[in-house]
Amino acid sequence: MALKDKLKWDQKYQNTPTLLQQREPSKKLIQVADTSKGKKALEVASGAGRNSIYLAKQGFEVEALDISQIALDTLESQGYENIITKLIDLDNYTPFANSYHLIVMTNFLDRTLIPKLAQALTKNGILLIETYMEDKGNTKPSSNPDFLLKQGELKLFFDDNFEIIDYDEFQNESFELYKMMKQSIVVRKL
């Protein structure tokens, strides 16, 4: 496990407990969850599990992955039997191929993980990625450009084996600590 990242996130949650408060799920997830052909889901970098909880309420069996035990403990305390949490270092993670009907990754970017997630989808499986992008209007100080998408970048990860259902660039949610532009894509594996 990347101890440095684990310590960073655990400390972030300890110092800013509001990050663990229950929040609304991704609006994009609400729009696409009911189009899933099955009920096996994966949330990558789940944090306190806002999207996992939404999916569990919709009847999905959810695996929630995160590097922070504090975040996963918060999610587990919600008591959803159809959510399994896993403490995972995503730098070394490869999901099983053809395993999930729906995969969600929000507010996290690891470009090397995106092709692995695409392969983990079942036929007709849906992948939703939603995260921050470069924009001169962003107010977060010292954002690492490695963790910010370039304009239109998410479209470049998917070939003819995927149908782009939705692509968007938009202002982040009002509960976020900083004003940031986001980029999202929803694809279906053909």
Steps between C-alpha positions, in 0.01 A plus 500: 500500500623850424546596863552866416162520320324305774636731769413807292137397456452377855640830627282697258187325633611549861572870448190568289224271632242679284647300210345190660149643516236336286457679170286468192625248243637608166221643284644310205475175697134567578440546126665173392466250786159373391632428148737234637426149371606344831547578867872442569678834554843630590579841647866597469644749754168494681588718797201493736295337225241750380471312169523153656213583735287622211570182304429280802163672541430417133563130565858471375762276661784750542873469555635828637877550475705765675846556647364656821383269776335801667283558192416130470413478872260791450338320207477171690333677794201571271409131525433406138531124462534527123816717521836328543788734581859427406813685606690520170804680365370591156855542367528119498138404436369304205134394515388171351403526135131484404384524862288812550179634348572852628826666607518847653811711557446857617735768632804282433729471201744224417542487126659152508195362683243610241579224243494241779156617609378487141611137475329418832159580348268227385355524149259798510663609827511871582800700617451847650805717560458847645793705626673834496647671197728791425322835490615855568196548726602222743553636852682209666855608577791280395302251294739242358453513121557122486162462673311736269360399164564699188196621306338206320756252636261232625373434148850391396499190723228313313507331160232349278432230761319765706201723440523847653159553661577836658789746518490825696710778649340685791547684830545273803238455772430781747605287800859474370765701685623678185349614172631263232401396150425133450489270201289187478448217260259209496586213266342163425715200408381349171 
